Every structure is written in structure tokens, then in C-alpha cells.
Amino acid sequence: KYVFGVGIFQWVCIVFGELCSPLSKNIRTFKIYPLFCQVRTFLLICFSFLFFRSDSFQDALFMLQRCFSFSKGQSALSIYAPWEGIALLLSIGILFYLEIIGQKRDIWQQYLKKPAAIQYCIYYFLIFFIVIFGVYGLGFDSSAFTYANF
């Protein structure tokens, strides 16, 4: 496994960020800077996970190549059933909405101010959403464990 190599890559990213911090003081004044930071962090983590989850370095490079090569008429959501694509887009939309709202006010305090009936409706909706789309979707395999490669 390349766990050690991934750790070094993440350390290089941290050191590079610290070395470039004087340059970033001017950039932080832009309004889209927080969004840029979120997207940058997401892409770096995804890139790291390619190497972390692959069985070999060649497999990681193959997966990286396939991330940027699409056949004609093929989209990223075409590998899923249509309802999975809708659930994916809906989930991402909800997360972005909560992130934007969370920067302006405390979401948890807003939730606690709601009546108990609405709190329970939201709570049960989230539980069912996670159970239906998170665990027991198409291709569910109870023997497949998240950290099976360790």
C-alpha cells in the first residue's frame, strides 16, 4: 500500500500552503475565496484517496486517467441508476445550501427553535434518507466493509 506516500503528499501540501501564505493575504480579500478553498480541499482529498484506495501505483494512475477521459455520450452520472443521480445531486445541493446558510447564522440553534413535530420530521427524514440511499441501495453487499483493504 502507498499509505506512507499519501501521507507525504499531504505533508507537502501543508508545507506548500505555509510557504505561500504571504502571497495568499491579497487573495483572501476576494468574495469567492472561501468557495475556492472548499473546492481546492475537496480536489486534493479526492486526489489523495485515488492513491490511498488503489492496489498499486499503476491502478491509481489508471483511475486518475479515467477521471478525465469520457467517451462520447458518457457522463459521470451514467453509471448510476437515474434515481441515484437525482439523490446525489439533491444531497450535494442540500449540503451546499446548509454550508452557505451556516456561514450566516447558526443552523443548530435555528433547528432547536422549531416546534418538536418539525424537529422529528426532519430527524426521521434524515434517518430514512441515509438508510435508503446510503446503505441499502442497488448492489448492497453486507460483507463489503468500508475498510476492507486494511
Backbone as CSV, one residue per row, in Angstrom:
resi,resn,N_x,N_y,N_z,CA_x,CA_y,CA_z,C_x,C_y,C_z
1,LYS,0.840,-1.189,0.000,0.000,0.000,0.000,0.882,1.248,0.000
2,TYR,0.301,2.338,-0.438,1.016,3.601,-0.527,0.519,4.591,0.524
3,VAL,0.211,4.082,1.710,-0.289,4.938,2.781,0.780,5.947,3.176
4,PHE,2.021,5.506,3.269,3.116,6.402,3.631,3.282,7.490,2.576
5,GLY,3.196,7.105,1.292,3.325,8.075,0.202,2.216,9.107,0.215
6,VAL,1.007,8.684,0.528,-0.112,9.621,0.605,0.100,10.585,1.755
7,GLY,0.618,10.093,2.866,0.909,10.968,3.994,1.958,12.013,3.644
8,ILE,2.968,11.611,2.888,3.990,12.566,2.454,3.373,13.602,1.524
9,PHE,2.497,13.176,0.616,1.839,14.114,-0.296,1.041,15.148,0.484
10,GLN,0.306,14.695,1.493,-0.483,15.632,2.289,0.429,16.576,3.076
11,TRP,1.552,16.079,3.551,2.502,16.928,4.260,3.086,17.978,3.309
12,VAL,3.396,17.598,2.079,3.908,18.556,1.094,2.871,19.645,0.834
13,CYS,1.597,19.274,0.758,0.533,20.270,0.563,0.477,21.243,1.732
14,ILE,0.637,20.755,2.942,0.612,21.629,4.122,1.807,22.581,4.103
15,VAL,2.997,22.064,3.825,4.196,22.906,3.796,4.098,23.933,2.673
16,PHE,3.631,23.514,1.514,3.474,24.442,0.392,2.481,25.546,0.739
17,GLY,1.414,25.200,1.418,0.441,26.201,1.848,1.041,27.208,2.810
18,GLU,1.877,26.733,3.720,2.526,27.639,4.672,3.544,28.542,3.977
19,LEU,4.279,27.993,3.013,5.265,28.802,2.298,4.602,29.885,1.448
20,CYS,3.440,29.594,0.934,2.729,30.549,0.076,1.776,31.450,0.851
21,SER,1.748,31.350,2.162,0.798,32.156,2.942,0.995,33.663,2.775
22,PRO,2.229,34.194,2.632,2.328,35.643,2.385,1.674,36.062,1.066
23,LEU,1.742,35.203,0.066,1.119,35.529,-1.215,-0.395,35.488,-1.137
24,SER,-0.924,34.668,-0.250,-2.376,34.488,-0.200,-3.096,35.584,0.580
25,LYS,-2.371,36.463,1.257,-3.034,37.528,2.020,-3.819,38.464,1.109
26,ASN,-3.301,38.745,-0.077,-4.019,39.600,-1.025,-5.196,38.867,-1.655
27,ILE,-5.062,37.576,-1.837,-6.114,36.795,-2.484,-7.324,36.657,-1.569
28,ARG,-7.128,36.637,-0.277,-8.220,36.401,0.675,-9.255,37.517,0.697
29,THR,-8.995,38.612,0.042,-9.963,39.705,0.025,-11.089,39.458,-0.973
30,PHE,-10.928,38.524,-1.900,-11.966,38.232,-2.888,-13.121,37.482,-2.238
31,LYS,-14.333,37.720,-2.731,-15.520,37.093,-2.148,-15.597,35.599,-2.431
32,ILE,-15.021,35.149,-3.540,-15.118,33.725,-3.875,-13.992,32.912,-3.249
33,TYR,-13.149,33.538,-2.460,-12.033,32.812,-1.857,-12.481,31.640,-0.980
34,PRO,-13.516,31.787,-0.122,-13.953,30.621,0.666,-14.423,29.455,-0.211
35,LEU,-15.117,29.753,-1.299,-15.544,28.694,-2.216,-14.333,28.033,-2.864
36,PHE,-13.351,28.837,-3.257,-12.124,28.298,-3.826,-11.436,27.356,-2.844
37,CYS,-11.382,27.747,-1.568,-10.748,26.902,-0.547,-11.478,25.575,-0.395
38,GLN,-12.800,25.601,-0.428,-13.575,24.368,-0.296,-13.339,23.445,-1.487
39,VAL,-13.368,23.999,-2.692,-13.164,23.186,-3.895,-11.742,22.643,-3.927
40,ARG,-10.764,23.474,-3.574,-9.372,23.034,-3.563,-9.163,21.881,-2.587
41,THR,-9.709,22.011,-1.385,-9.573,20.954,-0.385,-10.238,19.674,-0.857
42,PHE,-11.429,19.788,-1.437,-12.135,18.616,-1.949,-11.306,17.906,-3.014
43,LEU,-10.746,18.655,-3.958,-9.969,18.041,-5.035,-8.685,17.403,-4.514
44,LEU,-8.023,18.047,-3.570,-6.806,17.456,-3.007,-7.098,16.162,-2.252
45,ILE,-8.185,16.139,-1.509,-8.553,14.927,-0.771,-8.925,13.812,-1.744
46,CYS,-9.702,14.131,-2.770,-10.077,13.108,-3.764,-8.847,12.563,-4.477
47,PHE,-7.915,13.446,-4.821,-6.681,13.019,-5.469,-5.886,12.101,-4.548
48,SER,-5.828,12.438,-3.273,-5.117,11.595,-2.306,-5.783,10.238,-2.158
49,PHE,-7.116,10.220,-2.148,-7.833,8.957,-1.989,-7.635,8.026,-3.179
50,LEU,-7.376,8.570,-4.362,-7.085,7.709,-5.507,-5.885,6.822,-5.206
51,PHE,-4.867,7.400,-4.629,-3.662,6.630,-4.325,-3.833,5.782,-3.069
52,PHE,-4.620,6.261,-2.139,-4.829,5.541,-0.890,-5.643,4.266,-1.108
53,ARG,-6.663,4.321,-1.962,-7.571,3.193,-2.146,-7.126,2.223,-3.238
54,SER,-6.165,2.585,-4.050,-5.773,1.713,-5.154,-4.839,0.613,-4.659
55,ASP,-4.840,-0.489,-5.404,-3.995,-1.622,-5.038,-2.543,-1.415,-5.448
56,SER,-2.320,-0.627,-6.500,-0.962,-0.373,-6.955,-0.877,1.045,-7.516
57,PHE,0.338,1.477,-7.761,0.542,2.810,-8.322,-0.033,2.892,-9.731
58,GLN,0.109,1.810,-10.501,-0.439,1.788,-11.856,-1.962,1.882,-11.829
59,ASP,-2.592,1.212,-10.873,-4.050,1.315,-10.738,-4.469,2.743,-10.414
60,ALA,-3.699,3.399,-9.564,-4.018,4.787,-9.210,-3.897,5.697,-10.426
61,LEU,-2.848,5.513,-11.214,-2.698,6.324,-12.425,-3.804,6.036,-13.430
62,PHE,-4.208,4.762,-13.542,-5.307,4.410,-14.442,-6.604,5.076,-13.988
63,MET,-6.876,5.052,-12.681,-8.091,5.696,-12.170,-8.043,7.203,-12.402
64,LEU,-6.868,7.801,-12.214,-6.725,9.237,-12.447,-6.963,9.574,-13.919
65,GLN,-6.453,8.736,-14.804,-6.666,8.946,-16.238,-8.144,8.830,-16.590
66,ARG,-8.835,7.854,-16.011,-10.256,7.650,-16.307,-11.132,8.771,-15.741
67,CYS,-10.640,9.477,-14.736,-11.406,10.613,-14.196,-11.558,11.722,-15.224
68,PHE,-10.597,11.844,-16.130,-10.599,12.958,-17.080,-10.838,12.528,-18.515
69,SER,-11.165,11.263,-18.749,-11.438,10.811,-20.112,-12.843,10.230,-20.173
70,PHE,-13.685,10.877,-20.959,-15.056,10.423,-21.137,-15.264,10.055,-22.596
71,SER,-15.955,8.958,-22.814,-16.330,8.590,-24.165,-17.466,9.491,-24.613
72,LYS,-17.703,9.532,-25.910,-18.784,10.363,-26.439,-20.111,9.862,-25.888
73,GLY,-20.893,10.779,-25.328,-22.204,10.426,-24.794,-22.171,9.861,-23.389
74,GLN,-21.007,9.767,-22.805,-20.901,9.220,-21.456,-20.788,10.360,-20.456
75,SER,-21.525,10.258,-19.380,-21.432,11.274,-18.333,-21.066,10.596,-17.025
76,ALA,-20.700,11.401,-16.053,-20.300,10.859,-14.754,-21.462,10.170,-14.053
77,LEU,-22.688,10.597,-14.314,-23.844,10.008,-13.644,-24.429,8.822,-14.400
78,SER,-23.881,8.487,-15.578,-24.473,7.412,-16.368,-24.216,6.031,-15.772
79,ILE,-23.288,5.918,-14.836,-23.023,4.618,-14.232,-24.034,4.284,-13.151
80,TYR,-24.805,5.263,-12.744,-25.797,5.063,-11.700,-27.187,4.965,-12.305
81,ALA,-28.085,4.401,-11.530,-29.491,4.442,-11.912,-29.954,5.900,-11.837
82,PRO,-30.977,6.274,-12.604,-31.409,7.687,-12.603,-31.756,8.211,-11.213
83,TRP,-32.378,7.400,-10.382,-32.751,7.885,-9.050,-31.531,8.109,-8.173
84,GLU,-30.446,7.356,-8.421,-29.225,7.582,-7.651,-28.578,8.905,-8.039
85,GLY,-28.624,9.232,-9.324,-28.101,10.522,-9.764,-28.889,11.673,-9.175
86,ILE,-30.213,11.517,-9.127,-31.059,12.554,-8.533,-30.757,12.688,-7.042
87,ALA,-30.616,11.559,-6.356,-30.299,11.597,-4.923,-28.933,12.238,-4.691
88,LEU,-27.980,11.950,-5.568,-26.649,12.542,-5.449,-26.709,14.057,-5.611
89,LEU,-27.374,14.519,-6.660,-27.470,15.960,-6.892,-28.258,16.653,-5.790
90,LEU,-29.316,16.015,-5.323,-30.106,16.584,-4.234,-29.270,16.687,-2.953
91,SER,-28.515,15.647,-2.654,-27.668,15.657,-1.453,-26.605,16.745,-1.529
92,ILE,-25.962,16.864,-2.676,-24.942,17.902,-2.841,-25.567,19.285,-2.731
93,GLY,-26.744,19.453,-3.328,-27.440,20.737,-3.233,-27.780,21.099,-1.801
94,ILE,-28.264,20.124,-1.038,-28.597,20.372,0.371,-27.343,20.733,1.164
95,LEU,-26.243,20.025,0.913,-25.002,20.326,1.629,-24.485,21.726,1.310
96,PHE,-24.538,22.122,0.032,-24.112,23.476,-0.322,-25.024,24.519,0.310
97,TYR,-26.330,24.265,0.298,-27.281,25.195,0.905,-26.990,25.360,2.401
98,LEU,-26.797,24.247,3.095,-26.516,24.313,4.526,-25.180,24.992,4.813
99,GLU,-24.213,24.785,3.945,-22.915,25.438,4.125,-23.043,26.951,3.983
100,ILE,-23.780,27.393,2.987,-23.951,28.834,2.770,-24.750,29.454,3.909
101,ILE,-25.846,28.803,4.302,-26.668,29.317,5.398,-25.887,29.276,6.716
102,GLY,-25.086,28.231,6.902,-24.317,28.080,8.135,-23.267,29.157,8.331
103,GLN,-22.822,29.788,7.257,-21.857,30.873,7.389,-22.520,32.149,7.892
104,LYS,-23.831,32.264,7.716,-24.543,33.483,8.106,-25.189,33.370,9.483
105,ARG,-25.650,32.180,9.839,-26.289,32.010,11.150,-26.101,30.570,11.616
106,ASP,-26.373,30.336,12.882,-26.194,29.021,13.486,-27.391,28.125,13.146
107,ILE,-27.160,27.124,12.317,-28.240,26.244,11.859,-28.798,25.429,13.018
108,TRP,-27.934,24.973,13.905,-28.394,24.142,15.016,-29.354,24.914,15.918
109,GLN,-29.058,26.172,16.182,-29.954,26.984,17.004,-31.285,27.225,16.295
110,GLN,-31.237,27.394,14.979,-32.476,27.552,14.204,-33.313,26.278,14.280
111,TYR,-32.642,25.138,14.221,-33.332,23.847,14.300,-34.001,23.681,15.665
112,LEU,-33.300,24.061,16.724,-33.849,23.897,18.073,-35.021,24.835,18.352
113,LYS,-35.145,25.916,17.615,-36.262,26.847,17.787,-37.542,26.349,17.119
114,LYS,-37.429,25.362,16.243,-38.604,24.822,15.545,-39.456,24.016,16.520
115,PRO,-40.748,23.864,16.218,-41.600,23.008,17.054,-41.111,21.557,17.035
116,ALA,-41.456,20.824,18.066,-40.991,19.437,18.206,-41.434,18.579,17.030
117,ALA,-42.635,18.799,16.508,-43.126,17.999,15.381,-42.236,18.192,14.155
118,ILE,-41.826,19.404,13.885,-40.961,19.671,12.728,-39.573,19.094,12.971
119,GLN,-39.091,19.176,14.200,-37.786,18.597,14.510,-37.787,17.095,14.249
120,TYR,-38.844,16.414,14.692,-38.920,14.971,14.474,-39.088,14.632,13.000
121,CYS,-39.823,15.430,12.253,-39.964,15.194,10.809,-38.607,15.291,10.115
122,ILE,-37.842,16.316,10.448,-36.512,16.470,9.858,-35.609,15.316,10.279
123,TYR,-35.665,14.957,11.530,-34.839,13.871,12.061,-35.140,12.549,11.345
124,TYR,-36.420,12.193,11.240,-36.784,10.940,10.582,-36.509,10.976,9.087
125,PHE,-36.683,12.126,8.453,-36.345,12.249,7.036,-34.868,11.947,6.818
126,LEU,-34.010,12.517,7.651,-32.575,12.284,7.507,-32.211,10.826,7.751
127,ILE,-32.834,10.211,8.735,-32.556,8.796,9.005,-32.960,7.929,7.817
128,PHE,-34.169,8.118,7.313,-34.626,7.317,6.178,-33.811,7.604,4.923
129,PHE,-33.424,8.846,4.717,-32.614,9.203,3.556,-31.273,8.476,3.600
130,ILE,-30.653,8.450,4.766,-29.366,7.770,4.906,-29.526,6.262,4.750
131,VAL,-30.551,5.686,5.354,-30.751,4.238,5.270,-31.055,3.815,3.841
132,ILE,-31.939,4.537,3.177,-32.345,4.134,1.830,-31.235,4.372,0.819
133,PHE,-30.645,5.563,0.812,-29.668,5.893,-0.215,-28.232,5.640,0.216
134,GLY,-27.980,5.550,1.497,-26.612,5.415,1.955,-26.132,3.992,2.104
135,VAL,-27.005,3.095,2.523,-26.557,1.747,2.836,-27.210,0.703,1.945
136,TYR,-28.514,0.732,1.847,-29.236,-0.356,1.209,-29.640,-0.038,-0.224
137,GLY,-28.746,0.561,-1.000,-29.044,0.856,-2.394,-28.799,-0.357,-3.272
138,LEU,-28.806,-0.128,-4.586,-28.519,-1.207,-5.526,-27.108,-1.725,-5.293
139,GLY,-26.934,-3.008,-5.410,-25.627,-3.605,-5.215,-25.199,-3.688,-3.767
140,PHE,-26.145,-3.651,-2.847,-25.812,-3.728,-1.420,-25.180,-5.069,-1.115
141,ASP,-24.055,-5.041,-0.434,-23.352,-6.253,-0.036,-22.966,-6.091,1.432
142,SER,-23.620,-6.862,2.286,-23.376,-6.711,3.721,-21.971,-7.146,4.115
143,SER,-21.315,-7.950,3.281,-19.973,-8.406,3.631,-18.896,-7.402,3.227
144,ALA,-19.245,-6.440,2.370,-18.258,-5.442,1.947,-18.135,-4.386,3.033
145,PHE,-16.982,-4.321,3.609,-16.740,-3.382,4.697,-15.931,-2.210,4.157
146,THR,-16.154,-1.036,4.680,-15.501,0.167,4.162,-13.983,0.047,4.215
147,TYR,-13.448,-0.471,5.296,-12.005,-0.549,5.452,-11.503,-1.975,5.209
148,ALA,-12.015,-2.604,4.179,-11.668,-3.996,3.914,-10.212,-4.158,3.498
149,ASN,-9.586,-3.128,2.942,-8.212,-3.265,2.461,-7.166,-3.091,3.552
150,PHE,-7.568,-2.803,4.770,-6.591,-2.634,5.840,-6.201,-3.966,6.418
